[in-house]
Amino acid sequence: MPQYEFKKNVLEVLRQPLEDGKVTISRALMSLTYPSRFMLVAAMNPCKCGQRGENSTGCTCTPREVHQYRSRISGPLLDRIDIHIEVPAVRYRDLADRAERESSAEIVTRVERAREIQLERFKGTKVHCNAHMAPRQIRKFCEPDAGGHRLLEVVTEKLGFSARAYTRILKVARTIADLEGTESIREQHIAEAIQYRSLDRKTF
């Protein structure tokens, strides 16, 4: 089966609508701007052959080829994506595990409760969810506890997070706290949000 890859310059076009919630189309005689608030869900292989992974020995890509493949997603584009995680192959023992897990119905209830919290939080504004918070609202609603501040300081300096990545960590941590039903953002919420930025932490 042939593989199709978006060119880097095509992917970069996503930066404006992801950042501003609108897209501008310019032609010789005029320029038009349209609303473009959307949720981006994207996936990519770990490398060009698709076999690279923790327990895989079938990858034929060189480190240079892996770097070239992953660099199609630029740093500025990654900064505009709130969550990026690795999805490893499911092991047999996980497939065969019969332990009780949180049901879909329980998850739905938890998500709906978090959405109600956010709707109440932003009542009377044009914001409807944590992802769309402006800087002023981030300062008001996303203040971590002392441990969260220390953790953010350490990882920001160590991993070189950008300002955009920093604010997205705070937004995601706010949502994690909402899902737990807690008003304050605690250190563990910050730690979990940081784990959801795996490509920022990736070294090539």
Secondary structure, 3 states (H helix, E strand, C coil): CCCCCCCHHHHHCCHHHHHHCEEEEECCCCEEEEECCCCCCCCCCCCCCCCCCCCCCCCCCCHHHHHHHHCCCCHHHHHCCCCECCCCCCCHHHHCCCCCCCCHHHHHHHHHHHHHHHHHHCCCCCCCCHHHCCHHHHHHHCCECHHHHHHHHHHHHHHCCCHHHHHHHHHHHHHHHHHHCCCCECHHHHHHHHHCECCCCCCC
